[in-house]
Amino acid sequence: MSTQELIKHADDSNFESMILTGDKPVLVDFWAPWCGPCRAISPVLDELASEYGDRVNVVKVNVDDNPRTAGQYGVRSIPTLLVIKDGKVKDTSIGMVSKNQLADLINRNMN
């Protein structure tokens, strides 16, 4: 399975069903195509999706195309990454961060 298949894309219409009703943690990346740091962090998300496999879902939400969801979660700066588990935001990271920082973010919210 390629990393393209591991990372899913959510929108305003399917966010709730894709993210809030799952039984495992979800790393949600709020991004936009014009955002340099968003493009820079994308390969890191690909690696994490591959490494964590089916233990964590990695989902991207384009803020330009899905302003309702971005607004609902108070996204004011991108990239904003949220860890959502059991329908609730458990952790947040804003801006460009390292792979190790994102792995730590995921790991501390696995249980």
trRosetta pair geometry for C-beta under 8 A, 3 or more apart (Angstrom, degrees):
i j d omega theta_ij theta_ji phi_ij phi_ji
1 5 4.9 -108 -173 78 93 132
1 6 6.3 109 132 -57 114 88
2 5 5.2 99 60 6 73 97
2 6 7.3 -132 107 -7 43 90
3 6 5.1 -53 -147 34 44 116
3 7 6.3 26 161 -7 75 103
3 46 3.9 49 169 -160 150 95
3 47 7.7 -17 -115 -56 143 31
3 49 5.7 113 -150 77 85 121
3 50 5.4 -53 -94 -55 97 107
4 7 6.7 -62 -146 44 27 94
6 46 7.5 110 66 -147 120 58
6 49 3.8 135 126 149 124 120
6 50 6.0 -170 6 -71 172 57
6 53 7.7 -86 -132 -123 125 37
6 58 6.6 37 135 44 89 111
7 45 6.3 69 -100 135 135 110
7 46 6.6 -67 -30 -97 131 62
7 49 5.1 -93 -62 -76 81 166
7 58 4.9 -50 -111 99 78 106
7 59 7.1 158 -168 -99 67 27
7 60 6.1 37 169 -14 113 106
8 18 6.5 -158 124 -165 141 132
8 57 6.6 -20 19 -175 122 106
8 58 7.3 146 22 87 72 54
8 59 4.8 -26 73 -109 92 82
8 60 7.5 -177 90 22 43 70
9 59 7.0 149 -102 -163 17 73
9 60 5.3 -29 -108 67 71 90
9 61 7.5 138 -162 -86 63 40
9 62 7.5 11 -158 -14 110 96
10 14 5.7 -134 -149 90 77 91
10 15 4.7 94 161 -99 125 65
10 18 4.7 -155 -103 68 115 149
10 19 6.1 4 -97 -36 167 110
10 28 7.4 -42 33 -131 136 106
10 59 5.0 32 -13 173 112 125
10 60 7.4 170 22 76 73 38
10 61 5.2 -34 71 -85 92 92
10 66 7.6 65 112 -109 72 171
10 69 7.4 179 121 -161 108 173
11 14 5.8 57 51 31 75 89
11 15 6.7 -119 87 -45 25 86
11 61 7.1 153 -94 -135 35 82
11 62 7.7 -12 -102 41 82 90
11 65 6.6 -61 -126 123 105 110
11 66 5.0 -155 -151 -86 62 124
11 69 7.4 -174 175 -6 33 142
12 15 6.3 -27 -132 -10 21 117
12 66 4.6 -179 -43 -142 84 88
12 67 7.7 -8 -72 49 129 47
12 68 4.5 69 -128 52 125 118
12 69 5.1 -151 -99 -26 65 102
14 17 5.3 -64 -162 50 69 106
14 18 5.2 60 141 -21 94 112
15 18 6.1 -69 -141 44 23 103
15 19 5.5 -20 179 16 66 121
15 20 7.4 56 135 -12 73 102
15 61 6.9 35 -104 -105 114 131
15 66 7.4 124 -54 -171 126 140
15 69 4.8 150 -57 -112 164 137
16 19 6.8 -71 -122 51 15 86
16 20 4.9 -34 -153 31 59 126
16 21 6.9 57 153 -21 68 102
17 20 7.6 -15 -51 47 13 86
17 21 5.9 -22 -143 23 41 130
18 21 8.0 85 34 38 9 90
18 22 7.4 -1 162 -40 38 115
18 26 7.9 118 135 -131 79 154
18 57 7.9 -163 167 150 86 152
18 59 6.2 132 139 -123 124 152
19 22 6.6 -63 -163 5 20 113
19 26 5.1 -151 -141 91 79 167
19 28 6.2 22 -124 -77 137 127
19 57 7.8 -154 -111 93 62 136
19 59 6.2 -124 -85 54 100 161
19 84 5.5 38 173 82 106 149
20 84 6.9 -66 -91 158 57 136
20 87 4.3 53 -166 -120 84 80
21 87 7.1 39 -74 -79 38 100
22 26 6.0 102 53 -49 143 117
22 57 6.3 -60 -175 3 173 143
24 54 7.7 131 11 157 173 63
24 55 6.4 -164 -164 178 139 38
24 56 6.2 -142 145 -100 114 36
24 57 6.3 122 87 -11 105 91
24 85 7.5 -58 160 -124 28 90
25 55 7.9 10 42 143 96 71
25 56 5.1 -26 80 -121 95 88
25 57 7.5 -169 101 30 47 73
25 83 5.7 -11 -170 -171 115 98
25 84 7.1 147 -158 75 61 42
25 85 4.4 -33 -101 -82 75 107
25 90 7.4 -64 -127 31 108 143
25 106 6.6 144 113 -152 145 77
25 109 5.4 119 -119 119 145 103
25 110 6.2 -90 -6 -107 141 45
26 56 7.1 155 -101 -172 27 72
26 57 4.5 -21 -113 70 82 103
26 58 7.6 163 -163 -88 63 22
26 59 5.7 -3 -175 10 112 117
26 83 7.2 152 76 -156 46 49
26 84 4.8 -19 61 61 101 93
26 85 7.2 170 17 -74 69 55
27 45 7.4 -164 114 -135 129 97
27 48 7.1 -19 49 121 164 139
27 56 6.0 37 -10 164 101 120
27 57 7.2 -171 28 92 65 52
27 58 4.9 -15 66 -111 104 71
27 59 7.2 159 81 26 52 66
27 81 6.1 -5 -174 -172 90 107
27 82 7.5 162 -154 81 44 44
27 83 5.8 -22 -98 -99 65 71
27 102 7.4 63 -148 -173 147 105
27 105 7.6 95 -115 108 113 115
27 106 6.0 -41 -67 -90 125 105
28 59 5.2 -21 -109 74 70 97
28 60 7.7 147 -163 -100 56 21
28 61 6.1 12 -176 -3 102 114
28 81 6.7 159 79 -154 51 53
28 82 4.6 -10 55 58 106 93
28 83 7.8 179 16 -85 78 22
28 84 6.0 30 -11 -1 120 115
29 38 7.6 127 166 -146 112 90
29 41 7.3 -175 -140 110 131 123
29 45 5.9 -28 -50 -103 152 153
29 58 7.1 23 -11 -177 110 88
29 59 7.1 -177 23 92 75 44
29 60 4.7 -27 69 -109 104 71
29 61 7.0 169 83 24 51 68
29 79 5.9 -25 -163 -160 89 117
29 80 7.9 148 -156 79 42 45
29 81 5.4 -14 -100 -102 64 85
30 61 5.2 -26 -104 72 64 102
30 63 5.3 62 179 -62 95 106
30 70 5.6 120 -150 -115 130 93
30 73 7.2 -163 -59 80 144 134
30 75 4.6 -100 139 -125 166 154
30 78 5.6 -115 114 -112 86 101
30 79 6.6 149 74 -157 61 58
30 80 4.4 -3 51 59 117 93
30 81 7.4 -156 20 -74 74 36
30 82 7.4 48 -16 -4 104 100
31 35 6.0 -141 -166 53 74 136
31 38 3.8 131 -149 -152 104 129
31 41 7.9 -148 -99 65 128 114
31 42 7.7 84 -140 -76 166 96
31 60 5.9 -36 29 -158 120 103
31 61 7.3 132 25 70 69 50
31 62 6.4 -46 80 -105 73 52
31 63 6.8 -176 73 -7 19 94
31 78 5.6 139 -117 -177 37 126
31 79 5.2 -6 -92 -107 85 92
32 35 4.6 98 62 -15 84 110
32 38 6.1 146 46 13 52 168
32 62 6.1 91 -107 -158 54 75
32 63 5.3 -61 -61 45 99 96
32 64 5.1 90 -127 -22 109 105
32 78 5.8 100 4 87 94 163
33 38 7.7 -106 -94 96 13 134
33 39 7.7 56 -160 -69 44 103
33 62 7.2 5 -28 -133 84 117
33 64 7.6 -57 17 18 87 139
35 38 3.6 63 91 7 115 119
35 39 6.7 168 91 -13 62 80
35 78 5.1 -70 -114 103 164 115
35 79 6.7 143 130 -51 144 74
36 39 5.8 -58 -151 36 31 108
36 40 6.3 29 153 -20 66 108
37 40 5.3 -54 -143 37 36 115
37 41 6.2 29 160 -17 69 106
37 78 7.5 165 76 121 107 66
37 79 5.7 -130 115 1 101 96
37 95 6.4 -53 170 -162 160 56
37 96 4.2 -118 -151 -56 113 104
38 41 6.2 -59 -145 38 27 103
38 42 6.8 49 150 -46 59 97
38 78 5.7 2 -66 143 119 108
38 79 4.6 139 -96 -63 75 101
39 42 5.7 -35 -156 -1 34 123
40 43 7.8 -56 178 23 35 95
40 96 5.9 -1 86 -120 128 125
41 44 5.1 -58 -165 40 59 119
41 45 6.2 61 140 -25 82 101
41 79 5.5 -81 38 14 149 163
41 96 5.9 -156 -59 -125 109 72
41 97 7.4 45 -114 43 125 62
42 45 5.7 -54 -149 34 34 111
42 46 6.6 40 151 -22 65 101
43 46 5.3 -47 -150 31 39 118
43 47 6.6 41 151 -20 66 101
44 47 5.7 -52 -153 34 33 112
44 48 6.4 30 151 -16 65 106
44 98 7.7 -168 -129 -180 148 34
44 99 4.8 -148 -145 -86 108 86
44 102 6.3 118 148 22 122 152
45 48 5.7 -53 -143 39 34 110
45 49 6.2 38 155 -23 66 104
45 58 5.6 153 -177 -176 97 141
45 60 7.6 88 144 -70 160 104
45 102 7.7 -107 -86 177 64 163
46 49 5.8 -54 -148 34 27 111
46 50 6.5 25 154 -16 62 108
47 50 5.8 -61 -153 38 30 110
47 51 6.1 23 155 -15 68 111
47 99 6.5 -21 81 -129 137 131
48 51 5.7 -58 -140 41 31 108
48 52 5.8 13 168 -5 69 112
48 56 7.6 -48 152 86 98 135
48 58 6.3 122 96 -77 102 142
48 99 6.9 -172 -59 -150 101 88
48 102 6.0 -80 -74 120 152 126
48 103 6.6 -156 -114 -80 110 76
48 106 7.0 161 -168 -27 127 155
49 52 6.6 -62 -135 46 21 97
49 56 7.8 -123 -116 92 52 94
49 58 4.1 -93 -87 24 103 140
50 53 7.2 13 177 -68 29 62
52 55 4.9 -110 177 62 85 99
52 56 4.1 -20 147 35 146 109
52 58 7.7 120 56 -37 128 106
52 106 6.7 -90 -87 165 148 154
53 56 8.0 90 64 35 41 69
55 110 7.2 -1 162 -138 116 110
56 106 5.7 -11 -106 -156 163 125
56 110 7.6 -74 -70 -107 109 87
61 66 5.4 -87 -177 68 96 146
61 69 5.8 -104 -169 104 145 137
61 70 6.8 178 127 -67 122 84
62 65 4.3 39 95 28 116 108
62 66 5.9 112 74 11 65 100
63 66 6.5 -81 -124 64 25 77
63 67 6.7 63 176 -94 66 56
63 70 4.2 75 -133 -86 90 154
63 75 6.1 -130 -110 111 128 140
63 78 6.0 -132 -3 -67 145 142
64 67 7.5 -6 -158 -58 18 87
66 69 4.7 -11 154 32 112 113
66 70 6.1 122 104 -20 80 95
67 70 5.5 -60 -142 44 37 112
67 71 5.8 37 160 -21 71 109
68 71 5.9 -59 -148 39 25 109
68 72 6.3 30 153 -25 62 108
69 72 5.5 -50 -145 31 32 116
69 73 6.7 10 161 -1 64 107
70 73 6.4 -74 -154 47 27 95
70 75 4.2 -78 -167 51 83 127
71 74 7.4 38 -173 -74 34 29
71 75 7.3 -79 -64 40 25 82
73 80 7.6 166 119 117 118 139
73 82 6.5 -85 -171 -44 142 156
73 89 7.1 132 -141 -72 104 139
75 78 6.7 40 175 -73 114 86
75 80 4.7 -156 -129 36 98 151
76 80 7.9 86 38 -56 48 142
77 80 6.3 113 81 -59 65 102
77 94 5.4 62 83 -171 116 120
77 95 6.9 -11 134 -61 124 77
79 94 7.4 176 96 -153 54 45
79 95 6.8 121 58 -117 74 7
79 96 7.0 88 35 -73 110 52
80 92 6.8 -20 -172 -164 93 99
80 93 7.5 160 -159 84 47 49
80 94 5.1 -11 -108 -108 76 79
81 92 7.1 148 83 -158 55 49
81 93 4.5 -8 59 59 104 97
81 94 7.7 -164 24 -76 68 35
81 97 7.7 -97 24 30 136 125
81 102 6.9 -28 121 -121 168 102
81 105 7.1 72 112 128 124 163
82 89 5.3 -62 -164 -131 120 102
82 91 7.2 154 -158 84 50 52
82 92 5.5 -15 -104 -103 70 74
83 89 7.3 105 72 -160 52 58
83 90 4.8 -57 99 64 99 100
83 91 4.3 20 35 50 116 96
83 92 7.7 -131 18 -63 73 37
83 105 5.9 -175 -38 155 129 95
83 106 6.4 174 -105 -102 130 50
83 109 4.5 114 141 66 148 166
84 87 7.1 -8 174 -147 103 11
84 88 6.7 171 -152 82 73 25
84 89 5.6 -41 -97 -93 78 51
84 90 6.7 156 -113 5 22 86
85 88 6.7 -31 70 60 57 74
85 90 5.0 11 24 -26 103 137
85 109 5.8 -176 -17 167 138 106
89 92 6.6 19 175 -58 120 98
90 109 4.5 123 113 -133 142 128
91 105 5.4 -178 122 -162 142 89
91 108 7.0 95 -63 83 154 108
91 109 5.4 -126 1 -53 124 138
93 97 5.4 -57 173 -4 133 152
93 101 6.9 131 -133 139 146 111
93 102 6.8 -125 44 -98 168 72
93 105 5.5 -63 -36 -94 129 155
97 101 4.1 -100 167 85 116 140
97 102 5.9 138 98 -49 114 84
97 105 8.0 75 108 -24 155 134
98 101 4.7 102 55 4 78 100
98 102 7.1 -145 97 -1 44 85
99 102 5.8 -59 -151 40 33 108
99 103 6.2 35 152 -21 68 106
100 103 5.6 -52 -144 36 32 112
100 104 6.4 36 154 -20 64 103
101 104 5.7 -51 -151 34 31 113
101 105 6.5 37 149 -23 63 104
102 105 5.3 -48 -149 32 36 118
102 106 6.5 35 153 -16 66 102
103 106 5.8 -54 -150 38 33 109
103 107 6.0 31 154 -21 67 111
104 107 5.7 -56 -138 38 29 110
104 108 6.2 21 166 -15 65 108
105 108 6.7 -61 -148 36 20 102
105 109 7.0 -8 159 5 55 117
106 109 6.3 -89 -160 49 28 96
106 110 6.7 52 150 -60 69 91
107 110 5.7 -25 -151 -17 36 118
